[in-house]
């Protein structure tokens, strides 16, 4: 049995240390957050005055992906050594959090500067610690099938561009350059379909996004994404993510003027590639058992709280089967 001191030490680096409820509260300043240095985020771009701050609402300035959300997603639906595929890698957060948690990460992005910055930070971090492998591909994920065969990824995790609400640098394959939302969705659908084929059976496809307004019109981006992915995957779960104040405050004036509520949330949509129930259960057990503290406390994989074999509870509590049956009911 692992000692209490060793358990606390491990828990400082890892634990599924939150109740897996359907609302996740925004947080910053974690150990992982401090390791990631996103030079294009609001942290590095202080604004001179109130008006400048509100003008940033449609720039890449506000598009930093919260590292704590990335950590929770990765820990919830993958295990160490897994390959995470990201069709919209963006900047540093998801690549670095994935590899810091000792997953292997492959990310596609059309902006080379973003990938170079993530690679540079990865190389620096790797000097002092164990990391998963990192592969960054400067190409549109519309070409993902040119690089990978089907059923190779253990997880997909991504945050797509929101049409043209955040204007990124122009490049070949840049979705924010597309003129209409309808044409944007056509390319977006191709990317999601191809990426879903790269995912292994029983594994999870996680998308973080939000609905948005342009010129007063509300775009139901979350529903459009669900409609696309439900053609290829099973809709597994939905989590509400609290949005960072820096992302929502620039929209305050717009909200008051147009009499619509200030959006304070994003969605974490979770899909699963269909397989047999038996294989799904094996995958669940594999992820759960490979959580570091679980392995330490339960050396026997067959005697875990989520299995049908509950004899170990009798042994632990010295409880008669009849009493235990009443308790479990």
C-alpha positions in Angstrom: 0.0 0.0 0.0 1.3 3.4 -0.9 2.3 5.6 2.0 0.3 8.7 2.9 3.2 11.0 2.2 3.8 9.5 -1.2 0.1 9.7 -2.0 0.1 13.4 -1.3 3.2 13.9 -3.4 1.6 12.2 -6.4 -1.7 14.0 -5.8 0.2 17.3 -6.2 1.1 16.2 -9.8 -2.1 14.3 -10.6 -5.5 13.4 -9.4 -9.0 13.4 -10.8 -9.3 16.0 -8.1 -12.7 17.4 -9.0 -16.2 16.0 -8.9 -17.1 15.1 -12.5 -20.2 17.3 -12.6 -21.6 18.9 -15.7 -20.4 22.5 -14.9 -16.7 23.3 -14.7 -15.7 26.6 -13.1 -13.0 28.7 -14.7 -9.7 28.8 -12.9 -6.2 30.0 -13.5 -2.8 30.0 -11.8 -2.4 26.2 -11.5 1.0 24.6 -11.7 0.4 23.7 -15.4 -0.9 27.1 -16.2 2.3 28.7 -14.9 4.4 26.4 -17.1 2.7 27.5 -20.4 3.7 30.9 -21.8 1.3 32.0 -24.6 2.8 35.2 -26.0 -0.3 36.1 -28.0 -2.8 35.9 -25.2 -4.2 38.7 -23.1 -1.7 37.9 -20.4 1.1 39.3 -22.6 -1.0 42.0 -24.3 -2.1 44.6 -21.7 -4.3 47.3 -23.2 -3.9 51.0 -22.8 -7.4 51.9 -22.0 -11.1 50.8 -21.7 -11.9 51.4 -25.4 -8.9 49.4 -26.6 -10.0 46.5 -24.4 -13.4 46.3 -25.9 -11.9 46.5 -29.4 -10.1 43.2 -28.9 -13.3 41.1 -29.0 -12.7 39.8 -32.5 -9.0 39.2 -32.4 -6.8 36.3 -31.5 -6.0 38.2 -28.3 -8.8 36.5 -26.4 -8.4 33.0 -27.8 -6.2 31.4 -25.1 -7.4 27.8 -24.2 -7.7 27.4 -20.5 -5.0 24.9 -19.3 -7.0 23.6 -16.4 -9.9 22.7 -18.7 -7.4 20.9 -21.0 -6.0 19.0 -18.0 -9.5 17.9 -16.9 -10.4 16.8 -20.3 -7.2 14.8 -20.9 -7.4 13.1 -17.5 -11.0 12.3 -17.8 -11.0 10.6 -21.2 -7.4 9.3 -21.8 -4.5 7.7 -20.0 -0.7 8.2 -20.0 0.9 7.1 -23.3 -2.2 7.7 -25.4 -2.0 9.5 -28.7 -4.1 12.7 -28.8 -5.0 14.2 -32.2 -6.0 17.9 -32.6 -7.2 19.1 -36.0 -7.0 22.8 -34.8 -3.9 23.0 -32.6 -3.9 26.7 -32.2 -1.2 27.9 -29.8 0.6 26.4 -26.8 -2.1 25.2 -24.3 -3.3 21.9 -25.6 0.0 20.7 -27.0 1.9 21.5 -23.8 -0.7 20.3 -21.3 -1.0 17.0 -23.3 2.7 16.3 -23.3 3.2 17.5 -19.7 0.6 14.9 -18.7 2.7 12.3 -20.6 0.3 11.9 -23.5 1.6 12.0 -27.1 0.2 14.8 -29.1 -0.2 15.5 -32.8 -1.6 18.9 -33.8 -2.5 20.5 -37.2 -2.5 24.2 -37.7 -2.1 26.5 -40.8 -0.2 29.2 -38.8 3.4 28.2 -38.6 4.3 30.8 -36.0 1.9 29.2 -33.5 3.4 25.8 -34.0 7.0 27.2 -33.7 6.2 28.8 -30.4 4.7 25.6 -29.0 7.7 23.6 -30.2 10.1 26.0 -28.6 8.4 25.8 -25.3 8.2 22.0 -25.5 12.0 21.8 -26.2 12.6 24.0 -23.1 10.4 22.0 -20.8 11.8 18.7 -22.0 15.2 19.6 -20.6 13.9 19.3 -17.1 11.1 16.8 -17.1 9.5 13.7 -18.8 7.1 14.7 -21.5 5.0 12.8 -24.1 6.0 13.1 -27.7 5.0 16.1 -29.7 4.4 16.3 -33.5 3.1 19.6 -35.0 2.1 19.6 -38.6 1.9 22.9 -40.5 -1.1 22.0 -42.7 -4.8 22.2 -42.8 -6.4 19.2 -41.1 -8.5 18.9 -44.2 -5.4 16.9 -45.3 -5.3 14.7 -42.2 -5.9 11.5 -44.2 -2.7 12.2 -46.1 -0.7 11.8 -42.9 -2.6 9.2 -40.9 -4.6 6.0 -41.5 -7.9 5.3 -39.8 -8.1 4.3 -36.2 -4.8 5.5 -34.9 -5.7 8.1 -32.3 -6.7 7.3 -28.7 -8.4 10.6 -28.3 -9.3 13.8 -30.3 -9.4 17.1 -28.4 -9.8 20.4 -30.1 -11.2 23.9 -30.1 -12.2 25.0 -33.6 -12.2 28.5 -35.0 -15.5 30.3 -34.6 -16.0 31.1 -38.3 -14.6 34.7 -38.5 -15.4 35.9 -35.0 -11.7 35.6 -34.2 -9.6 36.7 -37.1 -6.4 34.7 -37.4 -3.5 35.3 -39.8 -4.3 34.4 -43.4 -2.8 31.2 -44.7 -3.6 28.3 -47.0 -6.5 26.5 -45.5 -7.4 29.2 -43.0 -11.0 28.8 -42.1 -11.4 32.3 -40.8 -10.8 33.6 -44.4 -13.9 31.9 -45.7 -16.6 34.5 -46.6 -19.8 32.9 -45.5 -20.8 30.7 -42.6 -22.4 28.1 -44.9 -19.1 27.7 -46.8 -17.2 27.6 -43.5 -19.4 24.7 -42.3 -18.8 22.7 -45.5 -15.0 22.7 -44.9 -15.5 22.3 -41.2 -17.6 19.2 -41.8 -15.0 17.6 -44.0 -12.4 18.1 -41.3 -14.5 16.6 -38.5 -15.5 13.7 -40.7 -11.9 12.9 -41.6 -10.7 13.4 -38.0 -13.4 11.0 -36.7 -12.0 8.3 -38.9 -8.6 8.7 -37.4 -10.1 7.9 -33.9 -9.9 4.4 -32.6 -13.2 2.5 -31.7 -14.4 3.1 -28.1 -12.3 6.3 -27.8 -13.5 9.9 -27.2 -13.7 13.0 -29.4 -13.9 16.2 -27.4 -14.7 19.6 -28.8 -14.7 22.9 -26.8 -16.6 25.7 -28.4 -19.3 28.4 -27.9 -22.1 30.0 -29.8 -21.5 33.5 -31.0 -23.0 36.6 -32.5 -22.0 38.5 -35.6 -23.9 41.8 -36.4 -26.6 40.9 -33.9 -27.2 37.4 -35.4 -26.8 34.4 -33.0 -25.0 31.4 -34.6 -25.8 28.1 -33.0 -22.3 26.7 -33.6 -22.7 24.0 -30.9 -25.8 22.5 -32.5 -24.2 22.6 -36.0 -21.1 20.7 -34.6 -23.4 18.2 -32.9 -25.3 17.6 -36.1 -22.1 16.9 -38.0 -20.4 14.6 -35.5 -23.6 12.6 -34.8 -23.4 11.3 -38.3 -20.1 9.5 -37.4 -20.0 9.2 -33.6 -22.2 8.7 -30.6 -23.1 11.8 -28.5 -21.6 10.9 -25.1 -21.7 13.9 -22.8 -22.0 17.7 -22.5 -20.3 20.0 -20.0 -20.8 23.7 -19.5 -17.5 25.6 -19.1 -17.4 28.9 -17.3 -15.9 31.5 -19.7 -13.0 33.6 -18.6 -13.8 37.2 -17.7 -11.3 38.4 -20.3 -13.2 36.7 -23.0 -16.7 37.8 -22.0 -16.1 41.4 -20.8 -15.4 42.8 -24.3 -18.9 41.8 -25.3 -20.5 43.7 -22.4 -21.4 46.9 -24.4 -22.7 44.9 -27.3 -24.9 42.9 -24.9 -26.4 45.9 -23.2 -27.0 47.7 -26.5 -28.8 44.8 -28.2 -30.6 43.5 -25.1 -29.1 40.0 -25.2 -27.5 38.2 -22.3 -23.8 38.3 -21.9 -22.5 34.9 -22.7 -20.5 33.5 -19.7 -20.2 29.9 -20.8 -18.7 27.6 -23.5 -19.6 24.0 -24.2 -17.4 20.9 -23.9 -19.1 18.3 -26.3 -18.0 14.7 -25.9 -18.5 12.1 -28.5 -17.5 8.4 -28.7 -16.6 6.2 -31.6 -19.1 3.3 -31.4 -17.9 -0.2 -30.5 -19.3 -3.2 -28.7 -20.5 -2.7 -25.1 -17.8 -5.1 -23.9 -15.0 -3.1 -25.6 -16.4 0.2 -24.3 -16.3 -1.3 -20.7 -12.7 -2.5 -21.3 -11.7 1.0 -22.5 -13.4 2.6 -19.4 -11.6 0.2 -17.1 -8.3 0.8 -18.9 -8.5 4.6 -18.4 -9.7 4.3 -14.8 -7.1 1.7 -13.8 -4.3 3.7 -15.3 -4.9 6.7 -13.1 -1.7 6.8 -11.0 -3.3 6.7 -7.6 -5.7 4.0 -8.6 -2.9 1.6 -9.5 -1.2 2.3 -6.2 -4.2 1.7 -4.0 -5.7 -1.2 -6.0 -2.9 -3.5 -7.4 -5.6 -6.0 -8.5 -7.5 -4.6 -11.5 -10.3 -7.1 -11.0 -11.1 -5.7 -7.6 -12.1 -2.2 -8.4 -15.2 -0.3 -7.3 -16.7 -0.2 -10.8 -16.4 -3.9 -11.5 -19.1 -6.5 -10.7 -16.8 -8.4 -8.3 -17.3 -6.6 -5.0 -15.8 -9.3 -2.7 -13.0 -6.8 -1.8 -15.6 -4.5 -0.2 -16.5 -7.4 2.1 -12.9 -7.8 3.0 -12.3 -4.1 3.5 -15.3 -3.5 5.8 -15.6 -7.0 7.2 -19.3 -6.9 6.2 -21.5 -9.9 5.6 -22.8 -10.3 2.0 -26.5 -9.9 3.1 -25.7 -6.5 4.8 -23.6 -5.5 1.8 -26.4 -6.3 -0.6 -28.8 -4.1 1.3 -26.2 -1.3 1.3 -25.5 -1.5 -2.4 -29.3 -1.4 -3.2 
